[in-house]
Structure formats: C-alpha cells, structure tokens
Amino acid sequence: MSLRESGLGEIPAETVRVARAVCPDGTLAMRLRDEFGDVFSGEAFADLFPRRGRPAVSPGVLALVTVLQFAEGLSDRQAAEAVRVRIDWKYALGLELMATGFDFSVLSEFRARLVEGRMADEIFEQVLRAARERGLLKTAGRARTDSTKVLAAIRAVNHLEMLGETLRAALNALAAAVPEWLTTQAVPEWFDRYGHRVEESRLPRSTAKRREWAQQAGVDGTRLLEAVFSPRAPSEARSLQAVELLRQTWVQNYQVLDGQVSLRDAKNVPPGRLRPFSPYDPHARAGNKRGSTWTGYAVQLTETCESDAPNLITHVATTDASVSDMRMTDAIRDDLRARGRLPAVHLVDANYVDAQRLAASHQSDSKLVGPIQKNKAVQSSGRFTTEAFTVDWDEKRVTCPNGQVADTWYPRISSHGIPVVRVRFESSVCRACPDVRTCAPSKLGRGREIMLRERDAHDAIRQNRADQQDPEWQSVYQHRQGIEATISQGVRAFGLRRSRYLGQPKTSLQHLYTATAMNLTRLDAWITGTPRAGTRVSRFERLSPAA
C-alpha cells in the first residue's frame, strides 16, 4: 500500500450542488470541511505510508473520517458505510457522488499506523493550532482539570479465571505461531482444561477442589514455560507477548520450592497496581476513586474556561487506573508549559493539590487553585489541631495553644519521600497539662508529637486554607465546576468512559480523537452562534419553592 495523495482534494462540483440542495443549512461534517479543511492535509502522516505498492486511501481522508466517527459514535463498519452513502460526508471528504468508499478494515490499519508512528495526537494539535490562529483558543487565562474512569474492553474475571485464561491465551498464541512445535509439547489433558474459555461456571465449587485446580494450572503453566525457554524451542515462541505475560503472571502468583509448584500466599502477591487483570489487555489495572472501583484506565482532561471564547480541551492524558490524580498534576502542568498552553490560573479539585505543589505554583507564573485535602489525623479538630501550634522557624521552636514550648526538632523524610519536621514536647510538660486527654489521648504518659511540612509547604497549606474561606477565592474557584459538564458530555455523547480498543496506546488514541471531535463540535457551535446549554434541572426539582 503506497501513498499517492495525502489531503482531502477539491470537492467535485456535482457533490457541492447536490449537498447544498439537500442540506441547505449544512451539517457538522460540511461545516468542518469549510472551516477546518486545511487541518486535514495529511502531510504529517506521509512518512507512515510506503512509496510503492497499491494506492492507499489519503491519510487526510482517514483522519477526518475518524474524527467524524468519534463525533457521531460510529463503529468502523458504520463509518465506512457513511462514507459510501451519506452526501454530507462525501462533501466533507471531497468525493464524487458515485464513490464507493473503502473497506472498514482500513480505519483499523490507520489507527495502528498512528500508534506505531507515535502520531496519535497530530490532529488534536492541528485543531488547537487552527483555533489559535483564528483567535478562538485563549490559554493565558483560566483552565481546569479533572479525570474520569474508563472501563477496559475486557471481561471481568476472578483470580482463577485470570490464571486459566492467561495460560489459554499463551497456548493459543503458540498454536498460531509454532503449531508443529506445540503439538510435541502439549499434554492431552490440556485440551480438556484449556481448549475452551475458562469460566466460573466450569470451575470446581468447593474451596479444596478450586485450590487443587489452581495448583494443577500452575504445574501446567510452569511446564509450558520450561519448554518455551529451553534451548530446543523456536526463538519466535519466546518473543510472543502472551508468553511473556504468562511468565510474569506465574512469577507473581506461583513459587517453586524443592521442585514443587505452589500458589503464593496473599501477602506475597504484588499489589494490584502491578498485576494485570486480563491476558488480553495487559495494561488495564484496578482503580478506586471516591468508593467507585473499576478495571481499566483513567483519562485526564484539561480545558480552557473563558467567557469570550469556546471552552476547548487543551490536554489529554490516559493512564492505567492505578495512577492517582496527584501523580498527574506535575506531568500535566509540565506538558502544558512545554506546549505553551499553561494557564495563569489552573483550577483543580483536592485530589490534585498538596503542599509541595501549592508552594511550587506560588513561585511560578501559573497559580494552582484548589482546596487542600483535609487533615485526617486524630487531632484534626478542636483547639489542639496542628494548625493551632505557633511555629518559629528561625528559632526552631513550637508553642502549643496553652503556651508550652517545644524545641526538640527532628528533620526527617516521610515514608512518601516528603521532607518533614517532627517536633516533640517533653513528657513531663504534657503529663502536667490539664488538656492532655484532649490534645494527645493516644499518647498518655508521653509528650505530644506533631509533624510539620517544610517551611514553604507549611505556609502554603495555612495560606490556602485561609484563602478557601475568602469569597473572592470562592468566586474564582467556582469556574472549576464546568469541567464536570465536559466529562459528562464526553461520557454521554462521545462514549468517553468505555474503551473501544485493547491496550493503553489505542485507548489513548481514542481519547485524543474524542477530545478532537469535542473541540471541533464546540468550535462549530461557537462559529454558528449556537448558545451553550444550561444546567439541566429535573421536573421534580422545578417544583421546589427555591427553584
């Protein structure tokens, strides 16, 4: 397959005449071609296609089809059908009315080329550049960030199903790559155990028999791995992804002691963030946020929020579900700074904010605005909270609310790698205090200890908690709420919460093209003067006297 033409090409006169007659007001596809056709020149994708061979479909056409596909929530088959039968799509793509389009598999091949060539974000960036050139992208003001869960395109399985399916996936991969060799290694009983999908309904019922089944699977998997990694095995067998995943899974779940294969105890199994949950999507992980658990990924969206310009998504980040929002704060801000889109005011929720990041933002040209997480320590309320103690940083002394002074000062590094200071009051002073049961109920007989962040971080926490009570701070922070509407739009209208593909690279591509479709839809609404939708209110809420 070779590239002969990269862009969209001129729109045939007959296609223009019929499209204008049938759709006098235009459609989203037609307006995107008129306003942003130059975005889909496809020149950046030229290196992804060879110069010799059967002519390929223009990458500009495939990129626009993919954007329209995500804008309308179509499958590959439905998108290919739309290219063949819809007049407005033919107008957008510059096709003759008699054009028959292309096979739906071309779209999958195009996505694979984008992932392999690391160009999944090219159209996303091109749309933002076009919006900036038209004065519709303003990044110097406010922006807001939030995340949502993304369910992986896999079946939920329990531990035994995961072990059995991992072994079955490796056997199927070997059967496709080296069938003759596998025939000489396979035990006849394997065909009964792993020839069909491993499901809960086929597994033993009793606990003892289930453990026996898992033990036998461990022996079978170990035997297969020994055969694959023996010198006599074909080299291509060892390079299969399914075999490597089998090896990792067996190391994590089994151990060999005195030549016997046995299951590891639960305390010796790696945490969930390190363990795959399906042999068919090794990147998916377990996530937990606000009491909601899922298996798959998380997507971080950052958008502008100025009243005199459309709200455009300026950054998309896809991670596995185990990555917390806090870990992504610096990565998002660094990437925005590198692309020249770091806002002056960055609005986030408490999951993105800690003392270090607040202190760092105070020294930069971009202010991080968000509530600091609540203190969950035992003494987090009442007169004797950590904030109630007066700190003299120069003299390294701390004074409690009752006037007692401690100068026992221990700089430390916390278990999370954060610089802290531990301060301890003398036990003789605390025992004589009438408020010792209120101040240090769990340390009767010992002096009260408090842990402080380093000076800049400590001051940032105190200042931020004071600012949160200020009406002016609250007026600024209220603009963050709109990001939840953006995520709702992405979930309801664009299928953001469900991965269409297996693996993080293609799931990331899905999110980038979803964000591109959302941006183009918003730009179209802004250009055509379509007002923004208001907050939805249920019929019952409208009956409230306060409504």
Secondary structure, 3 states (H helix, E strand, C coil): CECCCCCCCCCCHHHHHHHHHHCCCCCHHHHHHHHHHHHHCCHHHHHHCCCCCCECCCHHHHHHHHHHHHHHCCCHHHHHHHHHHCHHHHHHHCCCCCCCCCCCHHHHHHHHHHHHCCCCCHHHHHHHHHHHHCCCCCCCCEEEEEEEEEECCCCCCCHHHHHHHHHHHHHHHHHHHCHHHHHHHCCHHHHHHHCCCCCHHHCCCCHHHHHHHHHHHHHHHHHHHHHHCCCCCCHHHHCCHHHHHHHHHHHHHEEEECCEEEECCHHHCCCHHHCCCCCCCCCCEEEEECCEEEEEEEEEEEEECCCCCCCCEEEEEEEECCCCHHHHHHHHHHHHHHCCCCCCEEECCHHHCCHHHHHHHHCCCCEEECCCCCCCCCCCCCCCCHHHCEEECCCCEEECCCCCEECEEEEEECCCCCEEEEEECCHHHHHCCCCHHHHCHHHCCCCCEEEEECHHHHHHHHHHHHHCCCHHHHHHHHHHHHHHHHHHHHHHHHCCCECCCCCHHHHHHHHHHHHHHHHHHHHHHHHCCCCCCCCCCCHHHHCCCCC
